[in-house]
Amino acid sequence: MSAPGYPGPYNNPPYPMAQYGDQSVAPYPAPHGGYGDPHQAPPPGFNPGYNQGPPPVMYQPVPVPEYGAPPGAIAPAMAAAAPVGVPPGLEYLTQIDQILIHQKVELLEAFIGFETNNQYEIKNSLGQKIYNAKEKNDCCTRNCCGSLRSFDMKIKDTMDREVIRIIRPFRCVSCWFPCCLQEMEIQAPPGTTIGYVKQDWHPCLPKFSIQGPNKETLLKLDGPCFACNCCGDVNFELKGKDSDQPVGRISKQWSGLLKEVFTDTDNFGIQFPLDMDVKLKAVLMGACFLIDFMFFEKVGEANQRSSVFS
């Protein structure tokens, strides 16, 4: 018996190849755990199984030590790519459904009544600061126009980069002047308008429209008849454009008797759906500042406004 040899010339029949699932013809055994020819397509019906089931869950990369680095050294983590359509600096807003806004106490304003630029800290639900906001205008405007004053407000992140700009022109606020009510423009990044907050005329209630960049109404914001927080919170309900079902809320929170009487330092909370457009979340921040100036800002000896009548 002659020993088997390699196949002869090209006209000799090739070795028989087994089909997937066919045990009648046995091919040459492949090494255990080996792979087939990477240049050959799998036979019909072949399903390796790695594309079945739900897609794998992707996690943010964890920093690992670089090769050759000393023990304990950690390589810098790669920054996550910004979601499509999110203005720079607002990526964090996509992960939260609540914002806390705390107005800083101005000692000069508290003791002598001289109106200074309002400053705010914007925090997450854990109390961690995520943004700073500061009003910008001149001394004459602040002390002569009171709570109706115009201003530009710059909102900066923790790296001192301006990410949002709020522009408020001088407007009336009383229901007796329905032709020139309050309006505020929100830009993110500065120079790109993403929405407006516009006061809607109503004889009794404070009502606002949350609008897009083309001044199309997207949401409604309704407040109580008297925006006075006597030992309690004041809630402004956020509703759909054509629905009375609340989807969020802006709350003026009770700060304590001493702060409420002797200062105009205010605390606010904003609640919204987690999947809300991040640009609308930024516009709601502007709406919160407008509500603060309209109803909870005291200038000198003047009392704060509590309704649309005054």
GUTIMAR-818308 format. One record per residue (C-alpha): residue in one letter; z, y, x. Coordinates in nm, 4 decimals. Layout:
N
REC | residu | zz | yy | xx
REC | A | Z | Y | X
...
END
This chain:
310
REC | residu | zz | yy | xx
REC | M | 0.0000 | 0.0000 | 0.0000
REC | S | -0.1095 | 0.3261 | 0.1423
REC | A | 0.1235 | 0.6179 | 0.1476
REC | P | 0.0424 | 0.8997 | -0.0972
REC | G | -0.1283 | 1.1932 | 0.0617
REC | Y | -0.2000 | 1.5506 | -0.0274
REC | P | -0.4761 | 1.6231 | -0.2765
REC | G | -0.8207 | 1.6046 | -0.1304
REC | P | -1.1099 | 1.8431 | -0.1711
REC | Y | -1.1393 | 2.0866 | -0.4533
REC | N | -1.3258 | 1.8382 | -0.6754
REC | N | -1.0292 | 1.6015 | -0.6927
REC | P | -0.8223 | 1.6173 | -1.0130
REC | P | -0.4982 | 1.8107 | -0.9746
REC | Y | -0.1562 | 1.6691 | -1.0244
REC | P | -0.0648 | 1.6481 | -1.3942
REC | M | 0.1510 | 1.9371 | -1.5163
REC | A | 0.4142 | 1.8851 | -1.7805
REC | Q | 0.4189 | 2.1039 | -2.0905
REC | Y | 0.7391 | 2.2631 | -2.2074
REC | G | 0.9275 | 1.9993 | -2.4098
REC | D | 0.6883 | 1.7184 | -2.3150
REC | Q | 0.8675 | 1.4332 | -2.1379
REC | S | 0.5615 | 1.2015 | -2.1132
REC | V | 0.4379 | 1.3541 | -1.7915
REC | A | 0.6944 | 1.4198 | -1.5250
REC | P | 0.6105 | 1.6889 | -1.2705
REC | Y | 0.7458 | 1.6985 | -0.9224
REC | P | 1.1128 | 1.7834 | -0.9545
REC | A | 1.2021 | 2.1433 | -0.8734
REC | P | 1.5139 | 2.2132 | -0.6689
REC | H | 1.8270 | 2.2517 | -0.8779
REC | G | 1.8637 | 2.6075 | -0.9932
REC | G | 1.5214 | 2.7022 | -0.8561
REC | Y | 1.2572 | 2.9215 | -1.0188
REC | G | 0.8912 | 2.8702 | -1.0923
REC | D | 0.5979 | 3.0603 | -0.9550
REC | P | 0.6717 | 3.4311 | -1.0075
REC | H | 0.2981 | 3.5028 | -1.0400
REC | Q | 0.2463 | 3.2473 | -1.3188
REC | A | 0.3174 | 3.3409 | -1.6800
REC | P | 0.5542 | 3.1144 | -1.8724
REC | P | 0.3894 | 2.8595 | -2.1058
REC | P | 0.3495 | 2.9423 | -2.4749
REC | G | 0.6711 | 2.9240 | -2.6668
REC | F | 0.8827 | 2.9503 | -2.3560
REC | N | 1.1940 | 3.1594 | -2.4218
REC | P | 1.4225 | 3.2134 | -2.1245
REC | G | 1.7009 | 3.3459 | -2.3496
REC | Y | 1.7843 | 3.6633 | -2.1628
REC | N | 1.6289 | 3.8889 | -2.4267
REC | Q | 1.8128 | 3.7442 | -2.7222
REC | G | 2.1106 | 3.8933 | -2.9014
REC | P | 2.2265 | 4.2556 | -2.9118
REC | P | 2.1365 | 4.4906 | -2.6269
REC | P | 2.3871 | 4.5038 | -2.3429
REC | V | 2.6532 | 4.7711 | -2.3526
REC | M | 2.6028 | 5.0388 | -2.0884
REC | Y | 2.9049 | 5.1921 | -1.9217
REC | Q | 2.9332 | 5.4878 | -1.6927
REC | P | 2.9095 | 5.3731 | -1.3294
REC | V | 3.2408 | 5.3302 | -1.1531
REC | P | 3.2713 | 5.4849 | -0.8049
REC | V | 3.2659 | 5.2202 | -0.5335
REC | P | 3.3397 | 5.2524 | -0.1606
REC | E | 3.0384 | 5.3291 | 0.0559
REC | Y | 2.9305 | 5.0778 | 0.3175
REC | G | 3.0985 | 5.1564 | 0.6453
REC | A | 3.3481 | 5.4001 | 0.4900
REC | P | 3.7141 | 5.3719 | 0.5883
REC | P | 3.9394 | 5.1645 | 0.3633
REC | G | 4.0387 | 5.3476 | 0.0475
REC | A | 3.7438 | 5.5854 | 0.0567
REC | I | 3.5574 | 5.6269 | -0.2735
REC | A | 3.2013 | 5.7452 | -0.3072
REC | P | 3.1376 | 6.0305 | -0.5501
REC | A | 3.0371 | 5.9171 | -0.8970
REC | M | 2.6907 | 5.9899 | -1.0264
REC | A | 2.6844 | 6.2604 | -1.2926
REC | A | 2.5797 | 6.1387 | -1.6373
REC | A | 2.2430 | 6.2635 | -1.7561
REC | A | 2.2628 | 6.5346 | -2.0218
REC | P | 2.1606 | 6.4198 | -2.3720
REC | V | 1.8248 | 6.5452 | -2.4903
REC | G | 1.8436 | 6.8726 | -2.6803
REC | V | 2.1989 | 6.9606 | -2.5743
REC | P | 2.2382 | 7.3043 | -2.4113
REC | P | 2.3810 | 7.2887 | -2.0592
REC | G | 2.7589 | 7.2989 | -2.0537
REC | L | 2.8008 | 7.1652 | -2.4095
REC | E | 2.7728 | 6.7941 | -2.3272
REC | Y | 3.1447 | 6.7407 | -2.3820
REC | L | 3.1188 | 6.8592 | -2.7421
REC | T | 2.9152 | 6.5487 | -2.8249
REC | Q | 3.2271 | 6.3346 | -2.7672
REC | I | 3.4839 | 6.5137 | -2.9846
REC | D | 3.5392 | 6.5885 | -3.3526
REC | Q | 3.8153 | 6.8478 | -3.3202
REC | I | 3.8697 | 7.1711 | -3.1273
REC | L | 4.1851 | 7.3781 | -3.0851
REC | I | 4.1582 | 7.7512 | -3.0157
REC | H | 4.4634 | 7.9374 | -2.8864
REC | Q | 4.4697 | 8.3138 | -2.8428
REC | K | 4.6505 | 8.4324 | -2.5329
REC | V | 4.9449 | 8.6711 | -2.5676
REC | E | 4.8688 | 9.0198 | -2.4317
REC | L | 5.1963 | 9.1786 | -2.3203
REC | L | 5.0564 | 9.5329 | -2.3089
REC | E | 4.9285 | 9.4965 | -2.6629
REC | A | 5.2515 | 9.3414 | -2.7874
REC | F | 5.4808 | 9.6165 | -2.6487
REC | I | 5.2888 | 9.9420 | -2.6878
REC | G | 5.0255 | 9.8506 | -2.9456
REC | F | 4.7324 | 9.9339 | -2.7167
REC | E | 4.4456 | 9.7071 | -2.8175
REC | T | 4.3078 | 9.4973 | -2.5321
REC | N | 4.0249 | 9.2474 | -2.5129
REC | N | 4.1100 | 8.9257 | -2.6936
REC | Q | 4.1188 | 8.6139 | -2.4799
REC | Y | 4.1232 | 8.2545 | -2.5979
REC | E | 4.1668 | 7.9060 | -2.4601
REC | I | 3.9575 | 7.6322 | -2.6212
REC | K | 4.1122 | 7.2855 | -2.5949
REC | N | 4.0538 | 6.9307 | -2.7108
REC | S | 4.2897 | 6.7403 | -2.9389
REC | L | 4.5014 | 6.6397 | -2.6372
REC | G | 4.5615 | 7.0018 | -2.5405
REC | Q | 4.3319 | 6.9889 | -2.2367
REC | K | 4.1445 | 7.3131 | -2.1753
REC | I | 3.7669 | 7.2804 | -2.1927
REC | Y | 3.6527 | 7.6439 | -2.2282
REC | N | 3.7735 | 8.0022 | -2.1912
REC | A | 3.6578 | 8.2851 | -2.4164
REC | K | 3.6929 | 8.6584 | -2.3593
REC | E | 3.5889 | 8.9558 | -2.5681
REC | K | 3.3850 | 9.2249 | -2.3948
REC | N | 3.3525 | 9.5855 | -2.5192
REC | D | 3.4889 | 9.9315 | -2.4383
REC | C | 3.8311 | 10.0814 | -2.5021
REC | C | 3.7060 | 10.3319 | -2.7587
REC | T | 3.5393 | 10.0624 | -2.9688
REC | R | 3.8490 | 9.8431 | -2.9696
REC | N | 4.0960 | 10.1113 | -3.0701
REC | C | 3.8793 | 10.3176 | -3.3063
REC | C | 3.6882 | 10.0507 | -3.4963
REC | G | 3.9783 | 9.8098 | -3.5255
REC | S | 3.9039 | 9.4580 | -3.6424
REC | L | 3.5499 | 9.5552 | -3.7468
REC | R | 3.4538 | 9.6355 | -3.3885
REC | S | 3.1404 | 9.5040 | -3.2265
REC | F | 3.1638 | 9.2911 | -2.9147
REC | D | 3.0026 | 9.0333 | -2.6914
REC | M | 3.2151 | 8.7274 | -2.6247
REC | K | 3.1522 | 8.5087 | -2.3224
REC | I | 3.2614 | 8.1465 | -2.3352
REC | K | 3.2869 | 7.9802 | -1.9946
REC | D | 3.3593 | 7.6244 | -1.8917
REC | T | 3.6262 | 7.5147 | -1.6460
REC | M | 3.3872 | 7.5859 | -1.3560
REC | D | 3.3530 | 7.9506 | -1.4695
REC | R | 2.9944 | 7.9095 | -1.5882
REC | E | 2.8964 | 8.0961 | -1.9025
REC | V | 2.7742 | 7.8393 | -2.1538
REC | I | 2.7959 | 8.0296 | -2.4858
REC | R | 2.7566 | 8.3957 | -2.5756
REC | I | 2.8637 | 8.5369 | -2.9123
REC | I | 2.7275 | 8.8720 | -3.0304
REC | R | 2.8934 | 9.0586 | -3.3151
REC | P | 2.7420 | 9.3867 | -3.4369
REC | F | 2.9406 | 9.6492 | -3.6256
REC | R | 2.9415 | 9.5643 | -3.9964
REC | C | 3.1408 | 9.6222 | -4.3138
REC | V | 3.3651 | 9.3521 | -4.4539
REC | S | 3.4692 | 9.4682 | -4.7995
REC | C | 3.3159 | 9.3255 | -5.1148
REC | W | 3.2413 | 9.6846 | -5.2217
REC | F | 2.9655 | 9.7050 | -4.9593
REC | P | 2.7490 | 9.3941 | -5.0137
REC | C | 2.4512 | 9.5357 | -4.8259
REC | C | 2.6094 | 9.5373 | -4.4799
REC | L | 2.8366 | 9.2345 | -4.4503
REC | Q | 2.9550 | 9.0566 | -4.1389
REC | E | 2.7138 | 8.8674 | -3.9177
REC | M | 2.7428 | 8.6964 | -3.5810
REC | E | 2.4837 | 8.5516 | -3.3439
REC | I | 2.5556 | 8.2521 | -3.1208
REC | Q | 2.3542 | 8.1824 | -2.8065
REC | A | 2.3636 | 7.8732 | -2.5856
REC | P | 2.2693 | 7.9119 | -2.3112
REC | P | 2.2953 | 8.2926 | -2.3081
REC | G | 1.9650 | 8.4360 | -2.4220
REC | T | 1.8715 | 8.1415 | -2.6463
REC | T | 1.9832 | 8.1789 | -3.0063
REC | I | 2.1054 | 7.8550 | -3.1641
REC | G | 2.2487 | 7.9898 | -3.4902
REC | Y | 2.4117 | 8.2599 | -3.6967
REC | V | 2.7237 | 8.3040 | -3.9069
REC | K | 2.6661 | 8.5306 | -4.2055
REC | Q | 2.9150 | 8.6504 | -4.4635
REC | D | 2.7990 | 8.5886 | -4.8217
REC | W | 2.8892 | 8.8411 | -5.0870
REC | H | 3.1529 | 8.7311 | -5.3361
REC | P | 3.3896 | 8.9506 | -5.5404
REC | C | 3.6968 | 8.7386 | -5.4677
REC | L | 3.6480 | 8.4703 | -5.2037
REC | P | 3.5510 | 8.4839 | -4.8360
REC | K | 3.2294 | 8.2851 | -4.8084
REC | F | 3.0036 | 8.2287 | -4.5097
REC | S | 2.6723 | 8.0630 | -4.4350
REC | I | 2.6269 | 7.8599 | -4.1173
REC | Q | 2.2642 | 7.9139 | -4.0241
REC | G | 2.0176 | 7.7791 | -3.7721
REC | P | 1.8152 | 7.9771 | -3.5176
REC | N | 1.5625 | 8.0793 | -3.7860
REC | K | 1.8408 | 8.1919 | -4.0222
REC | E | 1.8000 | 7.8866 | -4.2428
REC | T | 2.1274 | 7.7928 | -4.4145
REC | L | 2.2631 | 7.4560 | -4.3003
REC | L | 2.6286 | 7.4598 | -4.4068
REC | K | 2.8679 | 7.6642 | -4.6181
REC | L | 3.2183 | 7.7810 | -4.5322
REC | D | 3.4586 | 7.8780 | -4.8136
REC | G | 3.8020 | 8.0342 | -4.7732
REC | P | 4.0942 | 8.1065 | -5.0080
REC | C | 4.1254 | 8.4191 | -5.2190
REC | F | 4.4102 | 8.5494 | -5.0023
REC | A | 4.3898 | 8.4522 | -4.6360
REC | C | 4.7614 | 8.4916 | -4.5750
REC | N | 4.9538 | 8.2236 | -4.3891
REC | C | 5.3089 | 8.2721 | -4.5122
REC | C | 5.4798 | 7.9817 | -4.3342
REC | G | 5.1724 | 7.7648 | -4.3789
REC | D | 4.8152 | 7.7053 | -4.2679
REC | V | 4.5086 | 7.8786 | -4.4115
REC | N | 4.2109 | 7.6476 | -4.4553
REC | F | 3.8425 | 7.7358 | -4.4698
REC | E | 3.6511 | 7.4348 | -4.5998
REC | L | 3.3176 | 7.3398 | -4.4450
REC | K | 3.0706 | 7.2014 | -4.6988
REC | G | 2.7094 | 7.0964 | -4.7190
REC | K | 2.4417 | 7.3418 | -4.8180
REC | D | 2.3973 | 7.1900 | -5.1651
REC | S | 2.7232 | 6.9988 | -5.2009
REC | D | 3.0884 | 7.0729 | -5.2684
REC | Q | 3.2018 | 6.7744 | -5.0633
REC | P | 3.4005 | 6.8925 | -4.7577
REC | V | 3.2670 | 6.7732 | -4.4231
REC | G | 3.4989 | 6.9727 | -4.1996
REC | R | 3.7504 | 7.2551 | -4.1834
REC | I | 3.8585 | 7.5632 | -3.9918
REC | S | 4.2356 | 7.6115 | -4.0139
REC | K | 4.4462 | 7.9110 | -3.9172
REC | Q | 4.7654 | 7.7424 | -3.8057
REC | W | 5.1141 | 7.8822 | -3.8519
REC | S | 5.2372 | 8.0007 | -3.5101
REC | G | 5.5993 | 8.0747 | -3.5908
REC | L | 5.7764 | 8.3751 | -3.7395
REC | L | 5.8151 | 8.5787 | -3.4211
REC | K | 5.4552 | 8.5438 | -3.3086
REC | E | 5.3174 | 8.6102 | -3.6551
REC | V | 5.5262 | 8.9272 | -3.7023
REC | F | 5.5182 | 9.0886 | -3.3582
REC | T | 5.1811 | 8.9784 | -3.2177
REC | D | 4.8316 | 8.8991 | -3.3398
REC | T | 4.8204 | 8.5808 | -3.1344
REC | D | 4.6583 | 8.3108 | -3.3449
REC | N | 4.6033 | 7.9375 | -3.3278
REC | F | 4.3055 | 7.7721 | -3.4951
REC | G | 4.1843 | 7.4185 | -3.5427
REC | I | 3.8237 | 7.3174 | -3.6103
REC | Q | 3.7371 | 6.9762 | -3.7514
REC | F | 3.3824 | 6.8454 | -3.7882
REC | P | 3.1975 | 6.5109 | -3.7923
REC | L | 3.1672 | 6.3450 | -3.4552
REC | D | 2.7910 | 6.3042 | -3.4926
REC | M | 2.7287 | 6.6660 | -3.5915
REC | D | 2.4641 | 6.8492 | -3.3923
REC | V | 2.6325 | 6.9974 | -3.0868
REC | K | 2.4641 | 7.3314 | -3.1561
REC | L | 2.6290 | 7.3459 | -3.4985
REC | K | 2.9630 | 7.2736 | -3.3343
REC | A | 2.9108 | 7.5766 | -3.1119
REC | V | 2.8154 | 7.7891 | -3.4141
REC | L | 3.1381 | 7.6807 | -3.5870
REC | M | 3.3298 | 7.8102 | -3.2863
REC | G | 3.1663 | 8.1464 | -3.3485
REC | A | 3.2618 | 8.1262 | -3.7165
REC | C | 3.6229 | 8.0698 | -3.6153
REC | F | 3.6256 | 8.3856 | -3.4017
REC | L | 3.4666 | 8.5849 | -3.6840
REC | I | 3.7367 | 8.4663 | -3.9259
REC | D | 4.0058 | 8.5613 | -3.6769
REC | F | 3.8756 | 8.9169 | -3.6405
REC | M | 3.8126 | 8.9617 | -4.0113
REC | F | 4.1436 | 8.8380 | -4.1535
REC | F | 4.4024 | 8.7891 | -3.8776
REC | E | 4.3483 | 9.0749 | -3.6319
REC | K | 4.6004 | 9.3610 | -3.6263
REC | V | 4.5239 | 9.6855 | -3.4456
REC | G | 4.8098 | 9.9242 | -3.3760
REC | E | 5.0142 | 9.9922 | -3.6884
REC | A | 4.7442 | 9.8705 | -3.9257
REC | N | 4.8219 | 9.5518 | -4.1140
REC | Q | 4.5865 | 9.2577 | -4.0951
REC | R | 4.3358 | 9.2066 | -4.3717
REC | S | 4.4095 | 8.9251 | -4.6157
REC | S | 4.1156 | 8.9339 | -4.8585
REC | V | 3.7640 | 9.0649 | -4.9076
REC | F | 3.8973 | 9.3484 | -5.1249
REC | S | 4.0320 | 9.5527 | -4.8330
END
